[in-house]
């Protein structure tokens, strides 16, 4: 979009809104006719140039991403909020060259923008407002600021100021800064909260795939800015961005100070880690592609629920539990893609779900039902045969006979304190085809009993043979070639 003349090219009145949404490798452009070489040189040096965009009412706003703005040095405004704008405006991943950017009382966020020789004015005129400057690179140019109104807030964090003149015009009582990069012997913001990095000489940038302000992968003054910011990159919205020529994305690291480009793959395209054709830097809401799955377990077991999400990374998670007959609630500390717990008890029965978040939104999985079997229903494996099987003490086993008798080969060990329960099915029995070792005693017997009647039971001790009683005498069948010893 090329603008011309002394009046504002675009004036937003009422609740007017400007939306500009370019792409990382295909920016939108807002230019003045006389900054394009092929245009006529008429009025080339004119000092009277209208604003590219004027916010002419208190409810007007501009939301611009991946947009390049071009003006002659010091001439005209890229953006001028002419009124005390109460509606927030924000500019993210923009590139400004020359000209001015005037912010009067209002709400505005300038995030991850490149400013080349721009005169930025922040003046609240005593009115309440809020300004946020994060992860910008200012090369040359100037910043003048004054913020004094009650209820005002100004913040400048994680920016790099490369030989930029910074001047306070009035009070800075409501302005804070920190974790910024400065060149030695240049002006700085007041009221720093610490974390600033001072470069001892002028930084040397590297030319990369998208432009000329990358940091070297290793070494150099700019390396002091790597992982030196005030917060994690994901919280700065820069997870899939980079500052270095090797295109290493920020990921979960501490954010680098300064301006970031979108990270590219080996083919020079924006990263697309999930293969959906949508670059990672364009936030797409999460969707659940797998899990969690319902499970049936025994008391005392361990359980793991997992989920796999599709969308723009990074993801965050919050698992929720709804007890049987109860209401849903968040599980404290359950914030990963998997949720595991041990020694399941009666109170664990219910449904489990997970809410998945990313920068674009959130979604909730279908509930996974956790069904618990009583401790009386620990089932001895009934498929095939078992070799050298051990019935552990203080454990209850259940033999249901649905797949035939349980054939046990090798040495079978029954520890004291083991409880083995049998269904009424005639096939609900153990067939011992090898030595039987009873590690029992009169004060710690092994119990053989019916599944439905805990009052009937006999202890199995050395040389007692098969137990008799409820549900037939062949619950334990010992082959003639077997031996019983203890």
Order of alpha helices (4+ residues) and beta strands (2+ residues): beta-beta-beta-beta-beta-beta-beta-beta-beta-beta-beta-beta-beta-beta-beta-beta-beta-beta-beta-beta-beta-beta-beta-beta-beta-beta-beta-beta-beta-beta-beta-beta-beta-beta-beta-beta-beta-beta-beta-beta-beta-beta-beta-beta-beta-beta
